Amino acid sequence: MKKRVLFVTQRDFETEVKQYLTQKGYARRKQLIEDLMKKHKNELGYSLKSINRKLDNLKKQGMIIRLEYSDFGKLGIEDTDKNASYLTLKNISKITEHMDKILERLDSEESIKQKNGFKRDCPL
């Protein structure tokens, strides 16, 4: 029986990474790579080198961002390793910032700020 070999396009890769990060919220780069390689064993385009290159391209395009230790608290990531970093979709961090602003307005003593809490558009 012949081995089935598939080739992944950049668009397919983008879609898969978006789905993965949307589902998980954030992931360590190493874990994302391991999960992709395990899922696509023996498929072209899913070698360590290819995945790293494609992830770097997504970062350059601004589709995903790298979260540093200083960002963890804002996004609810509980990791004490100060050298750790995570990947997430750029719009997820914007949504979190937007929600923080809404909650800040709602927590205000001023009724005008409270009423305007939900009047701002989400930055997506």
N, C-alpha and C positions, 0 to 999 in steps of 0.2 A: 504494500500500500504506500502511495506517495505521501510525503509530508506536505501539509498545506502551509504555504508561506505567504503571508500577507505583507503588504507595504503600507505604512501609515503616512498620510499627508499631514502637513502642518496644521491644516484646518481641523482634521480629525483629532489630532493631538490636542489642539487648543480646546476643542469641545470636551474631550475627556478630562483634561485638567480642570476646566471650569466646573464640570459636574462633580468631580472629586472634591474640589475645594468648597463648592457650594454645599455639598453634603456634610463635609467635616468642619468647615469654617476656616480651618488653618491646619497646616501640617509641616512637620520638619521635612526639609528637602530630602534627606536620606530615606525617610519612611515613604514619601511620595514616590521616589525612584524605585524603591524595593517593591512597592505595591504594583507599580506599572510594569516592571520587569516580570514579576510573578504572573500577572494577569496575561501578559503578552509574550510568554515564553516562546522562543524560536520564531518570532515575527521580526521582519525587517523594520528598522526604524526605532527599535526599543532596546538598543544596547545602551550601556551606561553613558558612553560618549554622546550618542544621539540624543538621549533624554536630557543630559546636561546642556547640550547646545540649544535644544528647543526651549528648555526652561529659561535659559539666558535670553533667548529671543523674546519670549513672553514678558520678561522683566524689562527689556529695552523698549518694547512696545507700550509698556505701562499697564498691561493687563493684569499682571501679578506684582506684588510687592513683597519685600523681605521685611519681616518684623524683627526688631531688635529687643533686647531685654527691657529697655525703657518703655516699650509699647505694650508689654504683656499685661500690666495692670489695667490699662484702658480697655483692653479687649477681653479681659477675664481669663487670660491664660495663666495657669498655675504651674510655673516652672522656676525653680530656684537656680538653675544653671545660668549664670550671667553670660556665658559664651554661646548659649543656645540662640538659634534664630529659626523663624518659621516663615513659610510662604502662605500668602492668602491672596484673594482677589482684591484688586484695588477698591472696587465699590463696596466690599464688606467693611473696610476700615472707614469709608465715608459714611456708611449707614450708621456705624457705631458712633462716630462723631456727631452726626445729625441727631441721633437719639439722646446723646448726652446733653445737647443744647436744648432739646425739647423738655427733658426732665428738669434741667436747670431752670427753665422758664416756669414750668408747672410748680416747682418748689418755691418759687419767688413769693414774697408777701404782696407784691403788686398785682392787682387783678388784671391790669392791662397786659402785663407780661404773661400771665397765666392764659388769658384769652388768645394771645398771639402765639402761644406755644405750638399750636398745630397749623398755623396759617402759612408757615414757610414751606416751600417745596423741598422735597427730598433731593439731595444733590446728585441723583443718578441721572 
